[in-house]
């Protein structure tokens, strides 16, 4: 089964389902942030999640690789299924399962979170060498390949402090790619950037999408969603209110809340 | 006036401003040195004449007192290494979600910060032998100083670790790093950079607090100064020599601390 509503054609380039979230609920104290989310994402699919701030979209993304432990529900990524277990969240076995999920689904952050005490190449090879156990010279070759892909090979020896925001986010993408995850999760990757730097990051992401990288992106960039998404999800009040191909959701949404959201967005 | 004419004129103004700034800086430095030399000089002359300081004493006993500096440095450095190890363990314990680690670390900090260093020195050197634990003076002094500073520095390390943005730990985890690896490779190096000024500060305080171990007859700076000063009736000169040596040591270590901070600032945000 795919994440597409019944009766809608599934884009032909998509593979089998690789991310399967079931019944995700999340409470922060009394605040019921996610109210039962089911989400399927197929291999090579680019899914964009849009919605007002506070709609739960970032929390959903963080639940997918357990940076937030869901209160209820399960996440399966590439055959590994992990149940939410807030009560035994610190058990060794559970931690190891979560780590395996994160190896499959790597997260990119709004604030880039490059390691400031390591050079660009150091950022990229740290995890491949120490987590995947790849020999250093191979890891460097891998990192150079991906730095070249994001157009920053010449910055390999710089420290993050000397990069612009857009360059930092591109390095962060290269760093994530070095772990060769099955899925990339982007949490508002351009929200912390000056307007003139957004384009370079979106270009890299669009290229990845067109190459068939599976990605789930929380974004406010509607134009980008239209260009690069296979599917757009609109979230409101902790549920998926409607989803479908970008033209449908962004041009002729069914739900009143989606229309309101888009109207406000297109005015701004 | 055309642009071509304006430019040299503006360059001249900029040069003048820079030259004026240099003059101001030089004048500031000149006054700084002047104040220090005059104040220290007046103090020195006053003590010299009023205290009937004997030059012979300075030459004959000065070297003896100075040799104590070696012991002072030895004790301070070893105690500092011990303190850093304890502080790191203490900080990890204070931040641990494990009840036992947290309790032990909290007890350590509370107990050691709640009792005077002098009492701790007496306890380790004079009281423990009654329980059959007999230590030489120097190890006892080092342990007392190390434990004491370790407790204060536990809080420094804890604050330093907490000052590293949580996103750093999350990014490490998102790249599949296990908790320990993320701590050791990502969080700790950044925390260390944050706490270096405070640790340097504590080290300088430690050099001076090491004088307290003179009380258990460790032959460091102060012990030697007070002993030879009393026996030769030149306490003023002897204690002044010790004070000047402490001061000199702290200036030297402050200098190295500055250099270290500059080096660590490399690659900073």
Interface residues (C-beta under 8 A of the other chain):
Chain A: X65 X67 X90 X95 X99 X102 X103 X106 X107 X109 X111 X113 X114 X115 X116 X117 X118 X119 X126 X127 X130 X131 X132 X159 X160 X161 X172 X175 X176 X179
Chain B: X97 X165 X167 X168 X170 X171 X172 X173 X174 X175 X176 X177 X178 X179 X181 X185 X186 X189 X190 X193 X266 X267 X268 X269
